[in-house]
């Protein structure tokens, strides 16, 4: 057992109640890992409280105990002994929950290689998903009564962060863990149907309108979509209906970098970044205080939608020049 696991297991054994949180813009891995850990702690006789500073996408309403996830509210007060921060490349990614944690012991578990190890205890390793690291924790701690609910939560993290095991982050270990989770009768068909193949009318209308306005810079091999508040209103959709949209420009022939700009407020834009083969979008995200993986990253820009687009495309142009020079 590595020292990383020993330290975290000691915290779990010594404490009784835990706050569990993850990044804003929750996805399958952040929610699956958080709920999986909550259920694991409960199986050990502990208490876990999941708090997220954002709306929970209805896509994940099938997850066990999803109805027990609390949305952060100003003035919220909770009693807990230590905090787990999952799938967050930086503490700022948890939003206002950072203030709720205060000076409590922080355990940071994350699969982003650029994570600065901001916790008091850190399990930061490159992996297909944070859910994979939570499964590793199960094997190291012992005594966890894995059941269908725990397996479903962790399987959702693996399935979503690997794109149903088609992304380059998928390894032999990822498949082995998934095989072990299937021993607990995980309904992968249901997970995939709910996450990838179920859409509301409003969500489909949003996709149609967004794709109709897709922009392309073929010289930079970049394509992007812009989701304004007015576009959301026109489609009758919400921000959590934008899941998966970035994969459309990513799939465009001849495109290396795909972006989706989401207007949260008049001067706050969230950006999802993807690349296909070589462009390091995590380095691009770093320029705006974000992070992630070389092929998938995200950041927030406190500017208008149009200005955020200009700043991002300019930064890509500069990086493309650097990459070209480095390969010459």
C-alpha positions, 0 to 999 in steps of 0.5 A: 500500500502506498503512503498516499492510500495509508494517509487517506485511510487513516483520515477515514478511520479517525474521522466520523463525518465527511463533506464531499464536493467536486467541481462546478459544471458537474459531470458523470465522473464528478457525481459518480465519484462523489456518490460512490465515495458517500456510499462507501463511507456509509458502508464503513459506518461513517457519514458523507454529505455531498455538496456541489456549488451548481445545478445537477444535470437531470441527465444524472437523475438515475444515479443512486442517492442523487436526490441527497446531493445538496446545492451550496447556498450562501450561509449554509452551515454543516457539521463535518470532520474532514472534506474530500475534494474529488475530480477538481484540478484546483480548489477554486474549481469547487466554487463557493464550497471552498469557504464552507470547508474552511480550515478542516482537513482536506483530502484531494483525490483527482486524476488530472495530471496538472493538479497542484496537490492542494489538499492536506492529503493528496491522491493525484494520479493520471487515470481514466477517471477519478472513479478509478481512483475511488475503486483503488481506494476500495481495494486498499481500505478493505471492509467495504461492502460493494453493492449495485449502488456503489458499482453503478456510481463508479461505472458511470464515472468510468463510462462518461470520462472515457466516452464509453471507453473510446477515448485515449485515456482508456487502459487495460486497468480501466477495463479490468475495473469495469469488469469487476463492477459488472459483477454487481449487476450494473446496468450499463445499457441504462447508464449509456441510454440515460447519459448519451441517448436521452434528450429533451425537446428543448435540448435538441432544439438547442443543439440545432440552433447551436450547430446552425451558428458553428464557427470555424477557423480552418487555418488554426483547425479550430471550430466552436459553438457559442451558447448565449443566454438569449440562445438558451431562452430561444430554445427553452433550454438551460445550461445543463442541456449543453452536455456533449455539445463540444463533441460536434465541432470536435468531430468535424473533419480537419478540426484539431481543437473544439470549443464551446463557450457557455454564457453563465452571466453577462461577464462570466463564460465557461469554456469546454475545450477538446482536441483530437491528436496533438494540441494540449488543451490543458495548457490552453486552459491554464492560461485562463486559470483552468486545467484538465487533460491534454485532450479535455479541459475547461476554464472560466473567463470573466468577460463577455461572450464575444470577448472570451471568444476573441481571447481564446482564439488569439491564445490558440493562434499563439500556441499553434505558432509555438507548436509549429516552431517546436516541430520545425 
